C-alpha cells in the first residue's frame, strides 16, 4: 500500500453517524410526531424490548472492542489496522460493533417511542454499509490479502447468513 494513506477512508466516524441518527430522529419527532410506537407499545413493553436489544448491543460492542485492544490494533475505523482480528466474536460476525450500534439505535428508539429515530436506523445502516463497511473491506483486502478474503468467505458480514449485503 505504498503511496497511499494507511486507513480505509471512512466517510465519518460510526459513533458520529449513530449520534446524528439519534439527534435527527428526535428532532423529527419534535417537528412531526407520528405517535406510532407510543400507541402500539405500552411503557413496560417498550422497556422490556429496549433491554432485550440494548444489552446484546452493549455486549457485542464491548466484546469487539476488547478483542481489538487485546490484538493491539485500533478500534477506530479511520485509523490504520495493524492486525486482522478473527477470533472470539469476530469468528461469528465481521462487524459486531456496527450490528451493536444498529441494535442500540433500535432499542433506544423503542424505549423513547421515537418513530423517526427508528426510521433513521434504516438510513444509519445504509450510510454505515456504503460509507464505512464497504470502504473498510476494500482497505482490509488490500492490506491483508488472502487472509482477509478467506476470513470474509467464512464469516458473515453482519452475523446472519450473507444474503444480499455481501
URWONOR-V698260 format. One record per helix or strand. SS is the DSSP state (H for helix, E for strand). FROM is the first residue (numbers start at 1). LEN is the number of residues. If there is no record, write none. Layout:
SS:FROM:LEN + SS:FROM:LEN
This chain:
H:14:18 + H:36:5 + H:43:29 + H:88:4 + H:96:17 + H:115:30 + H:146:9
